[in-house]
Amino acid sequence: MRSRFHPLFYLFFGIIILGTACRTDPKVPLILEDTVVNMRVSGDPLGLNYLLNYDGTATLIMPQIFLPLMDFNPTSYELEPVLVKGQPVIKEITEGADKSLLSYTFELNDAATWGDGTPITAKDVAFTLKAIYNPNYPSPYPSYFMFVKRIEIAADNPKGFTIFAEKNNASLPNIGNVSILPAHILDPNNVYDKYSLADLQDSKNKEKLSSNPELKAVAVLFTSPKNMGREGELNGSGPYKLSKWETGKSLTLVKKDNWWGDALAKNNSMLLAKPKKIVYKIIPDMNATISLMRNEEVDVLGKVSVGEFNKLKEEPFFKENYNFYTPEMIAHRFIMINNTDPRLEDKRVRQALAHLLNLEEVYETVYGGDKNPVTTPIHPTKPYYNKNLAPITYNIDKAKTLLKEAGWADTNNNGVLDKKIDGELQELNLRLTHKNGFNDWINIAALFQESAKAAGVNIIPTPLESRPLQQGWRQKDYELSFSGSAWIPAHKNLYQKWHSKSRGNYAAFGTSESDALIEEINKTIDEDKLAELYTKFQEIIYEEQPAIFINTASNHIIVNKKYGNVTTSGISPGVYVNEFALQTVPVNISNN
């Protein structure tokens, strides 16, 4: 239908409206399509390949570029469809070669495409699951998917597939939450088509597969700078593409034109993507970050220390311009102990270290009186958290006794305990590594250093950037290290962090009994039996003290008020910039 008014009428009318708005209100309610969000991160990601990198910065950015089949709704915590059309059809196989397995049948969204316009198909899903097991690069995920036995692509539908898996209490969360990668880009010669998932999973084939030239070649492509995001654009299934990565400065994501998910977002909030651009500003120093926030050059700041958070909350400028949020996270903090270090192999030494950390002082001075103690890798909100295990108390005399029983004494009178190990005098000089820029860790390290001196233990706080920190974990080149663990809202999968055969077990702890319990937990569905197994595992951890557990974590988040009240969640990262849209735009008051 044609308009009855001349176009100049709309221009004239718009000028009147704008002029009126300028005179009556300095802030005009408005949702803009060109929203830009500036979010602080503390360091560069190691890379942006889902199957290889999982440091804090990478896990924040990668989901914007590569989507999973399903994801947890930040409000309801329910697993909801993202790349797939709906919930899977789940069946128990009662006969044949797959007897006792469960089958999960999915169908990908018809509209789902890669950044180059190529449809996302079941072949991409099969490729992703197989690529986890290429032995020519160190993926952290094999232990998460060993219960997956095979994938079958529907004969009559390239977007349909069925995954066959052992009964496991983590089956659907793990299968659903896997981010899918593009086979046509990362395996252009269809190398993985020659292998079944079982072939790649079988440890007996590892040596043969490691020397296979085709798998080595595809691994080189997979880990190339381009496919890690280091060169050029990184453009996957998600709403954003990486347009620029300036090392040590920022990573810029730009919303794709005509992204396929926009048409579905009205009925699926998991596909919302409002900002036109998201800039992750790399600022290791918290003081520098706060200075930029005063200039409104940083809009979102998470993982703020309690002291800093409370101080800024009372500052007039921040009160006026920023909102403050404290969602309780499904996470906890701990100090990882390298159980392979000969000085730390004796559990009495590890127990002594736990007695030398004054947790009450940590809670009071670092966390503003918030205690939230935790004694094991299980979150206290879980029904099977072992409440009978009391937090380890600060007790210098007990620590000294344990260290003496373990054979430690100050034989050279230099103030640091020593002991001959394999004929060589070793001293308890222990580096405590942590990620640079985290005030919580810095403050706890200083307290630990001071309290441990009284027992002859020399704690050496050692801040590091992400890459050397995680290299130290992988190579067991550390003594103590701050860490944290955030979980999806499902049963806790202990294999990755605590099974002796897992690459991700950076504490290098594991006994035959604890390993057996983890394996039993993974395949147990009965809730009562599961609680019994988790309880036993926690008792072992408490006795062996392979880590010093500190507390559960609240995420302290500060967000510019220009986005209005935003959704926060206990699921990492705690705040969802995809939903951000400018609620007000400043307009100068003028009578002209």
N, C-alpha and C positions, 0 to 999 in steps of 0.2 A: 504494500500500500504506500502510495506517495504521501509525503508530508504536505500539509496545507500551508505551512509557513516557509518563508524565505530563509535560507541558511544564515543570512546576516542577523535575523531575529534571534537565533540561538546564541550567536556571538555577543550581541547587545545584552541579552537576558543574562548570560553567564557573567559578564562584566559587572552587572548590577548585583547579582548574588554574591560574587567574590568580594566586591567592595563592601557589601553589608556585613559579610562574615569578618572581614578584616577590622571593621570598626567595632564589632560587638564582642568578639571572643578571640583571644590570642592563640587558642588551640582549637582547630576545627576537627571534629570526629571524622575519621576517614580511614578506610582500609586500602592500602596501596599495593599494587601488584609488583612494584619494583623494590620491595623490602630487601635491605641488605643487613645481614647479621654478622657482627664481629665477635668471635668467641676466642677466649684465651686458651691455649694449650701450653704445657710446660716445656715441650721439646719436640723435635722432628720424629715422625714415625720411622720405624726401621724399614718400612716399605708398605705398599698398599695391595698386597696379594693375600687374599683371605686365608689360603691354606698354609701360608708361611709366616705371617706376622699377626701378632695378637697383643702387642704392647698397648698401653692405655690410649695413646694418640691414634694409633692405627684402628683400634676397635671403635673409636668415636667417628672416624671419617669413612671407613670402608662401607658401612651399611648405607651410606648415601649414594654409593656408586654401584655396589653389587647387592641385590636383594636376596633374601632367603625365600624358601618355599612358604614358610609360615613364620610368625613372630609373636612375641608376647605383648598383648595390649598393655600399655603402661598404667592403665587405671584398673582394669578388671583382673589383670595378670593371666588372662585366658590366652591360649595359643590360637591365633587367628590367621586366616589365609592372607598371603601377600602375592606371591607369584602364581599360586594355584587358585582354582575356582572356589573351593570349599574344603570342608573337613574330609580326610581320607575315608574310604570304605575299608574297615578293618575286619579281617576274617582269620580264624584259626584253621590251619591246615591239618586235617585229620588222617590223611593217607598219602602214600607215594613218597618220593625222595625228600619232599619238603615237610614231611609229617612233624608236627609239634611246633613248626614255625608260625609266625603271624605274617599275614600279607597286608600291606598298606597300599591301596590303589588311589592315585592322584590324577588330576588333569590340570594342566597349565592353562592360564588365561589365554584366550584366543588372541587378545590384543598385545600380549607381552612380547616385546622385541628388544634386541640389543641396540646399542647406540648407533650402529651402522644400518639399522633397519632390518637386520636378519631376525627372523622369528626365533624365540626361545623355545627349544623343543626338549623332549625327553632325553635326547642324545647328550645335551648339555648336562643334565642331571647325572647320567651314567658316567660321563667324563669326569665330573667333579668328584664323585665318590671314588673312582679309580685313581685319580691323580693324587689323592691323599697318600697312596701307598707306593709311589715311585721312590725307590730307595736312594735316588741320586740327589735328593735335597731333604733337609730336616723338617718335615711337617710335624707340628705338635699334636695332630689330630688322630693318628691311627687308633689309639686306645678308645677314642670316643665312638668309633664305628665298627669295631671288630664283631659286634653282634649282627651287623648287616651282612647277609650272605650272598645276595645277588639282586640284580635289578632287571626287570623284564619290560621292554618297550612294547606298547600295544601295537599289534600288527596292522590295525586299521586306523590308527590315530597317532601321528607323530608327537602330539602333546600329552598323550596318555602313557602312564607307566605304573608298574607295581614293584614295590620294594619288599623283599622277603627277609625277615629278621628273626633272631631268637627272641623268646620272651624276655623282656628286660624292662625294669621300671623307668628307664630313661629312653626307651625306644623312640616314641613319638616326639618328645622335646628335641632330641638330638637329630633325628631325621628331618623334622620340620624346620629346625633352626639353621640348617646348613645353607650358606650363601652359594648360589650357583654361578659358575664361571663359564665363559664362552668357548666351546670346543672348537669352533671354526677358526678362532684366533690363536688359541693356545695349543691346539693339536691339529694343524691344517692338513697333515698327512695321515690323519686317522690312525695313528699308532696304537692308541688304546683299544681300538676295535678288535685288535688281535689277541687281547687278553681278557679273561674273565676276572671278576672281582676276587674270586677265590684264588686265582693264580697270583695276583698281586699281594694278597693278604698272607699267603703261606710263607712263613719264615724260612722254610727249606729252599725257597726260590730266590732268596735275597741276594746271594752272591752272583747267581746267574743274571738276575735282572740288573744288578749294579753295573755289570760289564756290558750289558746289551747296548749297542751303539745307537739304536733308535730311541730307546728310553733315555739315554744320556743326552741325545740331541734335543728331545722334547723338553728335558729338564733345563737345558741351557736357555731355550726360548722362554720357558715358564718363569725363570728367575732373571730374565734380562732386565736391564734398567727401564726399558719402555714398559714392560708388563708389571713392574713394581711401582710404576708411577713416577719414576725418576726422569723420564724423557717424554716430552710431548703430552698430549691429552690422554687421560684414562677415562674410557667411556663404556660403562657397562649397562646393566638392566635398570638401574635406579634413576631417580629424578635428576640427579646432578652428575656433571662430569668434572673431572679435575682439569682446570684450565692452566693453572700455574702453581709450581712448587719452587719457592725460593728458600733454599736450605737456610735454616736458622732464623728465617723471617716470617714466612707465612705459606699457607696452602689455600688456594682459592678455588671454590667449587661454584659452578655456574649452572643454573636451572636450564634444562634442555627445552628447546622449542617443541611444542606439540608432543610432550612426553606422553606415552601411552597410558600411564596410570592416572592422569588427570581426569579422564572420562569416567574412571571407576571410583575415584576418591569420594564422590558424593554418597556412595553406599558402602564405602570401606575406608574408615578413618586411618587405617594402617598405610594408606597410599597418599596421605596428605603431604603436599610439598609446596608451601606458600612462598617462602623467600625466593627472590630472584637470584640472590648470590649469598653464599656463606663463606666468610673468610676466617680461617683458623690462624690466629696470630700467635706465633711462637715467642713466648716471653718467659724465660726460666725464672726471672726474679719477680717475687710478689710485689715488692715496693714499686718496681717499674710498671707493673700491671695496674696497680691502684692509681698511679699518677696518670696513666692513659685513660682510666675510667673517669677521672675528674675532668678530663677533656672530652669525655664521651666518645673515645676512640675504641673502647672495648665495651661491648654490650652485655656479655655473658661471662661470668666467672664461677666455676665450680670448684669443689674440693678446697674451700677456704678454711684455714685453721679457725678453731672456735674463738680464740682470742681476737684475731683480726676481724672475724665476722661480727662479733659483739661490739667491737670498737667502731667499725664502720656503720653499724646499725644506728649508732647514736650521733653520728656526724651529720650536721644539718644538710650539707650538699647531697649526701647519699640518701638521707631520709626523703628528700624531695624528689630525687631522680631515679631511685632504684628500689625494687622490691626484694625482700629477703625470704628465702625458703630453706626449710630443713627436713627434707624427706628422709625417713629411716630407710637405709639401704639393706638389701639382702647381701650383706658383706661383712667381713671382719678384717682386723689388722693383726699382724704377727711379725715376730722376728724369726726369720728362717735360719736354721743352724746347719752348716755343712757337716753332715754325719760321716763323710769320708775323710775329713781332716783327722789325722791320728791324735791330735790333742783333744778332739771333741767326740771320739768314738765311744768313750765310756759314758753311760747314761748319768752317772753321778756328777760328771762335769756339767752336763746339760741341765740337770736338776739344780745344781749350784747357781748357774747363770740365771735361771728363772727366779731363784730366791734373791738375786742381786738387783733385780729391776723393781723399783718401788712403784708398784702400780697405783697405789693410793695417791702418791705424789703426782704421777702422770695424769690421773683423772682430774685432780684438783688444779694443777698449774697449766696443763696443756689443753684439757678438754672442759675447762670452766665448771668443774664439779659433776659433769656427766660421766657416770661410771660405765654402765653397759658391759660388765666383764664377760669374757668368754674363755673357756678352758680347753676347747677342742676344735677341730675343723667344721663342726656342725653348728649351724646358726641356732641361737636360743629360741627362735620362733618355731622351730621344727618340733613336732610332738615327741620325737625320739632323742632330743637333746638330753644328755645325761646331767641332770641337776644335782646328782649326788657328788659330783667332782667339784670341790671348792677351789676357788682361784688360789694360785700359789702366792703365799704371803712373802713380803720383804723380810728377810731374816739373815743377817750377815753371819751370825754364829753358826746357823745351820749350813750355810754355804761353805764356810771355812771347814767345818767338819767333813762335809762331802768331798771337798777338794783334797783334804788330807788323806781320807780313806782311799781316794783314787791315786795317791802317790805324789801329790804336788806339794812343793815346799820352796821357800826362797833361799836356796843354798848359797847364792852369791850376794845376798843382802842388798839387792838393788831395788827392792820394793815390788818386784814382779815375780810371781810363782814360776817355778821351773821344774822340769822332770826330764830324765833321760829316756828317749824313745828311739829304739833301734840304734843305740849307742851314741846318739847325738842329743846334746842338751837343748831342749825346746822350752821357750817361755810362753806364758799366756798373754801374748800381745795379739789381740784379736781385732781385725778391721771390721767395722760395722758399716757396710755400704748402704747407700740409699739414693734414690733419684734426686738429682739436683733441683732446688727450688721449692721443696716441700717443708714448710715451717714446722709442721707437726713432727716430722722425722728428725729435723735438726734439733728441736727442743728435747725430744725424748732421748736422742743420742747423748746430748750433754748431761742429762740427768743420770743416764745409765753409766756413762763414763765416770762421773763423780762417785756414785754409790759403789761401783765395782772396785774402785781403788782400795777401799777399806779391807777387801779380801785378797788383795794382791793380783787382781785381774786388770789388765790395761786395755780398755776399750778405745779404739781409734776411729772416730767418726770419719767416714770417707764418702763425700758426695760425688756422684757420677752422672753422666748423661745416659740416656736410655740404652744406646748401643753397647758401650762397655759394661754397663750394669748387667744387661741380659746375657752378654757373652760370658761374664763371670759366672752367672748362674749355670749356663749350659756346660761350661768347662769345669765346673766345681772349683773355680778360682776365687774363692771368698771364704771367710770364716763365719761371719754373721751378716745378715742382710734384711733390711725392712722389706716387707711385702704386704700385699693385701689380696683378698680373694672375693670377687663378686660373682653371684650365681644367678642362674635363671630360676624362676619359681617352680622348681620341680624337685624330685628327690635328689639329694646330693650324690653326684658321681665322684667317688673317691679315687678312681683308678688313675686319672691324669696326674694328680698331685702326690699320691701316696703309695702307689703300687711300685715295687722295686724294679719292674721291667718297663716302666713308663719313662719316656724321654722328658716329660714335663715334671718329673719328681726331682726338683732341683735341690731339695734337702737331702736327697739320696738315702732316704729312710725306707726300711721295709724288713719285716720278719716273715718267716714262712706262715706264721699264724695270722698276721695282719693282711698279708697278700691273699690268703685263703678266704678270709672274711670279706674282703673287697670283692672278690670274684663271686662269692655267694650272694652278697648284697645285690650285685648287678642283675642277677637272674631271679631274684625273689620278688614276687608280686604280692603275696600275703602281707598285709600291713602289720599284723602282730609279730610275725616272724622277722619282718624287716626291722622293726623297732628293737627286737632282741639282738640282732646282728650289729646294728649301728651302736647299740649300748656297749657291746663287747669291744668293738673297735675303738671306741672312745676311751675305754679303760686302758687299753694298750698304749694309746697316744699319751695319755696322762702319766703313765708310769715311765715311758721312755723319753718324754719331753724332746721330740725331734725339732720342736720350734717353741718359741716363747709367745703365747697367745696374749694379746693385749685387750682388745674390746671389739664390739660390733661398731659399725660405722653409720653415722648420720652424714648425709651429704649437705654441706653448707654452700648454698648457691645464691648468687646475686645477679639480678636481671634488670636491665633498663626498663623503666615504667612505660616507655613509648610502645611496648608490645602488649600492654595491659597485663592482666593476671594470666599467667601461663601454667600449663599442666606440669606437675612434677611427679616423680615416681620413685619407688624403691628399687626399680630396675635400672641398672647402669645404662646411660650416663646420668640419669636423674632428671634431665630436662630435655625437651624435644623441640629443637629449633625448627624442625619442619613445619610446626604449627604456628610459628611466629608470623605476625603481620602487624605492621604499624597501625596503631590505634589513633594516633594524633599526629598532625603535622604542624609545626610552628609556623605561624603567619604573622608578619609584622603589622602592628596596629598603625593604620594610616588614615588620614582624612582626605588624602588626595584622590 
